[in-house]
Amino acid sequence: MRWSETAWQSAQHIISSIERCRFVRKLSYGTLSSDCFRAYIAQDIIYMRNFEARLRLLHHQMHGTPAADILAANIDDTLAAENSLHSLLADRFDIEPETRKCPANMAYDRMLTRLEKEECAAYTFASLLPCYWVYAHIGLLIFRQHTAADNPYVDWIATYGDPSFQTDAEQFRTLCDSCAAIQTDSTLHRMTSYFLHSTALELRFWRDCYRTQDR
């Protein structure tokens, strides 16, 4: 069994909570308040700065390996899609730049600091994988379930449900598993810990945005 499959099974209780969380359900129905969505995108734009920094860190850690060029192309595709979506939504919903970070974003900051100190590509891979996989999973789930033709969040849904994003997520997962295949048991254990922590932060991120804006 691939390391990622084992990690995903370990995270099932968190994944189930994400699938049921009010933010995701209301986004799917198109009933999420615009204020809540604006707050989420504003925080997601802040998060993307950390996400890009972690991706660049990973590429640096993978320098000189056969996977480095594949990873670089994957990073470029992912960041292009994310930044294009944020630009579109910021204009459409008149989203003002935000500097104050929600608790989940601050926790992401702390994790990035730990990863920089660890200097281990395996841990960086494990911490980043949920950012791909959870969004691919939830995006496809919503894409298949949402029925309202006038859902105001259809562009968000289409981006993460799109086959190109699903492909990028699966490619990143494959790179992660290739890295995991040469690790010791103790490193794999810590990879799973990072994976679980990062997955929990995805849930916390959506809950933070919902609780602070959608009363």
Salt bridges, closest charged atoms under 4 A:
GLU5 OE2 - ARG173 NH2 3.88
GLU19 OE2 - HIS137 NE2 2.63
ASP35 OD1 - ARG38 NH1 2.96
ASP44 OD2 - HIS86 NE2 2.80
GLU52 OE2 - ARG56 NH2 3.60
ASP109 OD2 - LYS101 NZ 2.54
GLU118 OE2 - ARG190 NH2 2.42
ASP155 OD2 - ARG92 NH1 2.00
GLU170 OE2 - ARG2 NH2 3.51
GLU170 OE1 - ARG173 NH1 3.37
ASP177 OD2 - ARG2 NE 2.63
ASP214 OD2 - LYS26 NZ 3.78
